[in-house]
Amino acid sequence: MAEEKKLNIYQKMQVARVKLQETKIKKSGKNVFAKYEYYTLDDFLPALNRIFLEVGLTDRFNLERTYDNGLCIEKATLDIIDVEDP
């Protein structure tokens, strides 16, 4: 029996991108003033969570907030992690 080739994280990310594109997600956000529609997290997160589970990926989101002379500075970081990589 042939052993199935293990995908690396970059290959898994590519598979996840293609699967997400195939879902044909609809935009639910609407900007009535500028007259355009946009994706909200509710539009794509359920599909993305399902896909990540299928391909063996997970994500970690971190929001870091610092203050400089009364100015709030926010830095968002998204890490994609291969759950099969030790």
C-alpha positions in Angstrom: 0.0 0.0 0.0 1.4 3.4 -1.0 2.0 5.9 1.9 0.2 9.2 1.5 2.6 12.1 1.1 2.5 14.6 4.0 2.0 18.2 3.0 4.1 21.0 4.4 2.5 24.1 5.8 2.8 26.0 2.5 1.1 23.3 0.6 -1.6 23.1 3.3 -2.1 26.9 3.0 -2.5 26.6 -0.7 -5.1 23.8 -0.3 -6.9 25.9 2.2 -7.0 29.0 -0.1 -8.4 26.9 -3.0 -11.1 25.3 -0.7 -12.0 28.8 0.6 -12.4 30.1 -3.0 -14.6 27.2 -3.9 -17.1 28.1 -1.1 -18.4 31.2 -3.1 -18.9 33.2 0.1 -21.3 36.1 -0.1 -20.6 39.5 1.2 -23.0 40.5 4.0 -21.4 43.9 5.0 -22.8 47.0 3.3 -21.5 50.5 3.3 -24.6 52.5 2.3 -22.7 55.8 2.0 -20.0 54.7 -0.3 -22.3 52.0 -1.9 -20.1 48.9 -1.6 -20.3 45.5 0.0 -17.6 43.8 2.0 -16.9 40.5 3.8 -17.4 40.3 7.6 -15.8 37.7 9.9 -19.2 36.0 10.1 -19.1 35.5 6.3 -15.9 33.5 6.1 -14.8 32.3 9.5 -17.1 29.2 9.7 -15.8 28.0 6.3 -12.2 28.8 7.2 -12.5 26.9 10.5 -13.9 23.9 8.8 -11.2 24.0 6.1 -8.3 24.4 8.6 -9.6 21.4 10.5 -9.7 19.3 7.3 -6.1 20.2 6.2 -4.5 20.2 9.7 -3.9 23.9 10.3 -4.9 26.2 13.2 -4.5 29.9 13.8 -3.5 32.1 16.7 -4.7 35.8 16.7 -3.0 38.3 19.0 -3.9 42.0 19.5 -1.2 44.0 21.2 -2.1 47.5 22.4 0.5 50.1 23.5 0.3 53.8 24.3 2.7 56.4 23.2 2.1 60.0 24.4 -1.6 59.3 24.8 -1.8 57.7 21.3 -3.1 54.1 21.2 -1.1 51.9 18.9 -2.6 48.5 18.0 -0.7 45.7 16.3 -2.6 42.6 15.1 -0.7 39.4 14.5 -2.1 36.2 12.9 0.0 33.1 13.1 -0.9 30.0 11.0 0.3 26.8 12.7 0.7 23.3 11.2 -0.9 21.1 13.9 1.0 18.0 12.5 4.4 19.7 12.8 6.0 18.8 16.1 
